[in-house]
Amino acid sequence: MPLPRAAALLAAVLLSLPLAAAPGAARAQAQTDPVPSKCLAIAQALPSVTYASYVPAQATRTSGEVTITYAGHSTYVIESPGGVRVATDYSGIYGRDPLPRVVTMNKAHTTHFTTSPDPAIEHVLPGWNPDGGEPARHAVVVDDVYIRNVTTDIRRFGTMEENANSIFIFEVADLCIGHLGHLHHALTDAHYGAIGRLDIVMVPVDGGMTQSLANMSEITTRLSSSIVLPMHRHSTPMGEFLAMMGNSYAVDYRAERSFTISLRDLPRRPTILILQGV
């Protein structure tokens, strides 16, 4: 829950401290961001967390409506009230018209990244470090959008490659929107703490290429988002994922590929929103 207004200064101080990591979870990205996050959990007593609400002067965040469009595969296009377009898991196939200002990518497969993005794209954010070494680290403000990442591992040829995937978090119009990428393993308490609150989460539901539906439904449930957007479905029947999620979630099938949402319009009952084409 948001902290009272009187505690905003305390929240800013607390957000400057590193998150406490669970044993064995040192790889979870929990360092301090240069811009304090409105969605970031203060990990005081994981898995219980307290959420801080603090608007940094560095980012011109505004309230208003965000438009989200399912472009294809794992690509959603997020458009901010200020007109910033962001495409997730961008391969150059989906979400390129009109060209986004920001793209995020993951390298599990070539359907999630491109080695030759259009040079007119202002910000290309790979979920891994192309130079190796330290994990990818993004904390980018583009007008009214703040984008950060939390790294995870991916499977490659039977082994796990550390920090090769990123969960990207988009903070826009007071909403916290997360994209799980090509997530290959369970999340630790430290991961959840680094992610923080997610009002909207984009979840792969392929049932095996990332993780089983049972594992993905467990992760999705713990994130406690108001809106769940399935993606990366392939041939998996949607009904299987819905059954795993249970009756506590409403289900909303849409005939359109896009919807518009604001913080005040989030559904009271958690909802799995299935856009046309998913």
C-alpha positions as CSV (number, residue, x, y, z in Angstrom):
1,M,0.0,0.0,0.0
2,P,1.3,3.6,-0.6
3,L,2.9,5.2,2.3
4,P,1.1,8.3,3.8
5,R,2.1,11.6,2.3
6,A,3.9,12.6,5.5
7,A,6.3,9.7,5.1
8,A,7.4,10.5,1.5
9,L,10.7,11.9,2.8
10,L,11.4,8.7,4.8
11,A,10.5,6.7,1.7
12,A,13.0,8.5,-0.4
13,V,15.7,7.7,2.2
14,L,14.7,4.1,2.4
15,L,14.8,3.8,-1.3
16,S,18.4,4.8,-1.3
17,L,19.3,1.6,0.7
18,P,20.1,-1.7,-1.0
19,L,17.4,-4.4,-0.8
20,A,17.9,-7.3,1.6
21,A,18.5,-10.5,-0.4
22,A,17.3,-13.9,0.5
23,P,20.0,-16.6,1.1
24,G,21.3,-18.0,-2.2
25,A,19.7,-15.2,-4.2
26,A,22.7,-12.8,-4.6
27,R,22.2,-12.6,-8.4
28,A,18.8,-10.9,-8.1
29,Q,19.2,-7.3,-9.1
30,A,18.5,-5.2,-6.1
31,Q,20.8,-2.3,-6.3
32,T,19.7,1.3,-6.0
33,D,18.3,3.1,-9.0
34,P,19.4,6.6,-9.8
35,V,15.8,7.7,-10.0
36,P,13.7,6.6,-7.0
37,S,11.1,4.1,-8.1
38,K,7.4,4.5,-7.2
39,C,6.9,0.7,-7.7
40,L,10.0,-0.6,-5.9
41,A,9.4,-2.6,-2.8
42,I,11.3,-1.8,0.4
43,A,12.4,-5.3,1.4
44,Q,12.3,-5.0,5.2
45,A,10.6,-8.3,5.9
46,L,10.4,-10.4,2.8
47,P,8.2,-11.9,1.5
48,S,6.0,-9.2,3.2
49,V,6.9,-5.8,1.7
50,T,6.0,-2.2,2.2
51,Y,5.6,0.0,-0.9
52,A,6.9,3.5,-1.0
53,S,5.2,6.3,-3.0
54,Y,7.6,9.1,-4.0
55,V,7.7,11.2,-7.1
56,P,11.3,12.2,-8.1
57,A,12.0,15.6,-9.5
58,Q,14.2,14.0,-12.3
59,A,11.2,12.4,-14.1
60,T,8.3,14.4,-15.5
61,R,5.8,11.7,-14.7
62,T,2.2,12.6,-15.2
63,S,-1.1,10.9,-14.5
64,G,-3.4,10.1,-17.4
65,E,-4.2,7.2,-19.6
66,V,-1.8,4.6,-21.0
67,T,-2.6,2.6,-24.2
68,I,-1.3,-1.0,-24.4
69,T,-1.4,-2.9,-27.7
70,Y,-0.6,-6.5,-28.3
71,A,1.7,-6.4,-31.4
72,G,2.5,-10.2,-31.5
73,H,4.5,-13.0,-29.9
74,S,6.0,-11.3,-26.7
75,T,5.8,-7.7,-28.0
76,Y,3.4,-5.3,-26.4
77,V,3.5,-1.6,-27.3
78,I,3.0,0.8,-24.4
79,E,2.1,4.4,-25.2
80,S,2.4,7.0,-22.5
81,P,0.2,10.0,-22.0
82,G,3.1,12.1,-23.4
83,G,3.2,10.0,-26.6
84,V,6.3,7.8,-25.8
85,R,6.0,4.5,-27.5
86,V,7.8,1.5,-26.0
87,A,8.0,-2.0,-27.6
88,T,8.8,-5.0,-25.5
89,D,10.9,-8.1,-26.6
90,Y,11.4,-6.3,-29.8
91,S,12.7,-8.3,-32.8
92,G,11.9,-5.8,-35.5
93,I,8.9,-7.9,-36.7
94,Y,6.1,-6.6,-34.4
95,G,5.5,-3.2,-33.1
96,R,7.6,-1.3,-35.6
97,D,4.9,0.8,-37.2
98,P,5.0,3.6,-36.1
99,L,8.5,3.2,-34.9
100,P,8.9,3.1,-31.1
101,R,11.2,5.5,-29.3
102,V,12.2,2.7,-26.9
103,V,12.6,-1.0,-27.3
104,T,13.5,-3.7,-24.8
105,M,14.9,-7.1,-25.8
106,N,15.8,-10.5,-24.5
107,K,18.1,-13.1,-26.1
108,A,16.5,-16.5,-25.5
109,H,15.5,-16.6,-29.1
110,T,15.8,-14.4,-32.2
111,T,12.1,-13.7,-31.9
112,H,12.8,-11.6,-28.8
113,F,15.7,-9.4,-30.1
114,T,17.3,-8.0,-33.2
115,T,21.0,-7.4,-33.9
116,S,20.1,-4.6,-36.3
117,P,17.5,-2.3,-34.8
118,D,16.4,0.7,-36.8
119,P,18.9,3.5,-36.0
120,A,16.0,5.9,-35.6
121,I,15.0,4.1,-32.4
122,E,16.3,6.4,-29.6
123,H,16.8,3.8,-26.8
124,V,17.6,0.1,-27.4
125,L,17.7,-1.7,-24.0
126,P,19.0,-5.3,-24.2
127,G,18.0,-7.5,-21.2
128,W,21.6,-8.9,-21.1
129,N,25.0,-7.3,-21.1
130,P,26.4,-7.7,-24.7
131,D,29.9,-7.2,-23.4
132,G,29.6,-9.8,-20.7
133,G,30.7,-9.3,-17.1
134,E,28.3,-7.3,-15.0
135,P,24.5,-7.8,-15.4
136,A,22.6,-5.4,-17.7
137,R,21.6,-2.3,-15.8
138,H,18.9,0.0,-17.0
139,A,17.3,3.0,-15.3
140,V,16.2,5.3,-18.1
141,V,13.8,8.2,-18.1
142,V,12.2,9.1,-21.4
143,D,9.9,12.1,-21.0
144,D,7.1,10.7,-18.8
145,V,8.3,7.0,-18.7
146,Y,10.8,5.5,-16.3
147,I,12.2,2.1,-17.4
148,R,14.3,-0.2,-15.2
149,N,15.1,-3.9,-15.2
150,V,15.7,-6.9,-12.9
151,T,17.9,-9.6,-14.4
152,T,17.2,-13.4,-14.4
153,D,18.9,-16.4,-16.0
154,I,18.0,-18.3,-19.1
155,R,18.5,-21.9,-20.2
156,R,21.0,-22.4,-23.0
157,F,21.9,-25.9,-24.3
158,G,21.0,-27.6,-21.0
159,T,22.7,-25.1,-18.7
160,M,21.7,-21.8,-17.1
161,E,23.3,-18.6,-18.4
162,E,23.3,-16.0,-15.6
163,N,21.6,-12.6,-16.0
164,A,20.7,-13.2,-19.7
165,N,17.0,-12.2,-19.4
166,S,15.5,-9.2,-17.9
167,I,12.1,-8.4,-16.4
168,F,11.5,-4.9,-17.4
169,I,9.4,-2.5,-15.3
170,F,7.8,0.6,-16.9
171,E,6.6,3.3,-14.6
172,V,4.2,5.6,-16.4
173,A,1.1,7.7,-15.4
174,D,1.5,6.3,-11.8
175,L,1.1,2.8,-13.2
176,C,3.7,0.0,-12.6
177,I,3.8,-2.3,-15.7
178,G,6.0,-5.3,-15.8
179,H,7.1,-7.6,-18.7
180,L,8.5,-11.0,-17.5
181,G,10.4,-11.6,-20.8
182,H,11.5,-15.2,-21.5
183,L,11.5,-16.2,-17.8
184,H,13.0,-19.7,-17.3
185,H,13.0,-20.2,-13.5
186,A,11.2,-19.4,-10.3
187,L,11.7,-16.0,-8.7
188,T,13.4,-15.6,-5.3
189,D,12.3,-13.2,-2.5
190,A,15.0,-10.9,-3.7
191,H,13.6,-10.8,-7.2
192,Y,10.2,-10.0,-5.9
193,G,11.6,-7.2,-3.7
194,A,13.6,-5.7,-6.7
195,I,10.5,-5.8,-8.9
196,G,8.2,-4.2,-6.4
197,R,4.5,-3.5,-7.1
198,L,3.1,-4.3,-10.6
199,D,-0.3,-3.1,-11.4
200,I,-0.1,-4.8,-14.9
201,V,2.0,-7.8,-15.7
202,M,2.8,-9.4,-19.1
203,V,3.2,-13.2,-18.6
204,P,4.4,-15.9,-21.0
205,V,1.9,-18.8,-21.1
206,D,3.6,-21.2,-23.6
207,G,3.6,-24.0,-21.0
208,G,7.1,-25.2,-21.4
209,M,9.5,-23.1,-23.5
210,T,9.7,-20.7,-20.6
211,Q,8.2,-22.5,-17.6
212,S,5.2,-24.8,-16.9
213,L,1.8,-23.2,-16.5
214,A,1.8,-24.3,-12.9
215,N,5.1,-22.4,-12.2
216,M,4.0,-19.3,-14.2
217,S,0.6,-19.2,-12.5
218,E,2.4,-19.3,-9.1
219,I,4.6,-16.4,-10.1
220,T,1.7,-14.4,-11.5
221,T,-0.4,-15.0,-8.4
222,R,2.4,-13.8,-6.1
223,L,2.9,-10.6,-8.1
224,S,-0.8,-9.8,-7.3
225,S,-1.3,-7.5,-10.3
226,S,-4.6,-6.0,-11.1
227,I,-4.3,-6.9,-14.8
228,V,-2.6,-10.0,-16.2
229,L,-1.8,-9.8,-19.9
230,P,-0.9,-13.3,-21.4
231,M,1.7,-13.5,-24.2
232,H,4.1,-16.0,-25.9
233,R,1.2,-18.5,-26.0
234,H,2.1,-20.6,-29.1
235,S,-0.3,-23.5,-29.2
236,T,-1.1,-23.7,-25.5
237,P,-4.9,-23.6,-25.0
238,M,-5.7,-20.4,-23.1
239,G,-8.1,-22.4,-21.0
240,E,-5.2,-24.3,-19.4
241,F,-3.6,-21.1,-18.1
242,L,-7.0,-19.8,-16.9
243,A,-7.7,-23.0,-15.0
244,M,-4.4,-22.7,-13.3
245,M,-5.1,-19.2,-12.2
246,G,-8.4,-20.2,-10.6
247,N,-11.6,-18.4,-9.8
248,S,-10.1,-15.5,-7.9
249,Y,-9.3,-13.9,-11.3
250,A,-11.9,-12.5,-13.7
251,V,-11.4,-13.2,-17.4
252,D,-12.0,-10.5,-20.0
253,Y,-11.7,-11.4,-23.7
254,R,-11.4,-8.4,-26.0
255,A,-12.1,-8.2,-29.7
256,E,-9.5,-5.4,-30.0
257,R,-5.7,-5.5,-29.9
258,S,-5.5,-2.4,-27.7
259,F,-6.9,-1.0,-24.5
260,T,-6.5,2.2,-22.6
261,I,-6.0,2.2,-18.8
262,S,-5.4,4.7,-16.0
263,L,-4.6,4.1,-12.3
264,R,-8.1,5.0,-11.3
265,D,-9.6,2.5,-13.8
266,L,-7.8,-0.6,-12.6
267,P,-10.3,-3.3,-11.8
268,R,-11.1,-4.1,-8.2
269,R,-11.0,-7.8,-8.9
270,P,-7.8,-9.1,-10.5
271,T,-8.4,-9.6,-14.2
272,I,-6.8,-11.7,-16.9
273,L,-7.2,-9.5,-20.0
274,I,-6.9,-11.4,-23.3
275,L,-6.5,-9.1,-26.3
276,Q,-7.2,-10.0,-29.9
277,G,-4.4,-12.0,-31.4
278,V,-3.1,-13.5,-28.2
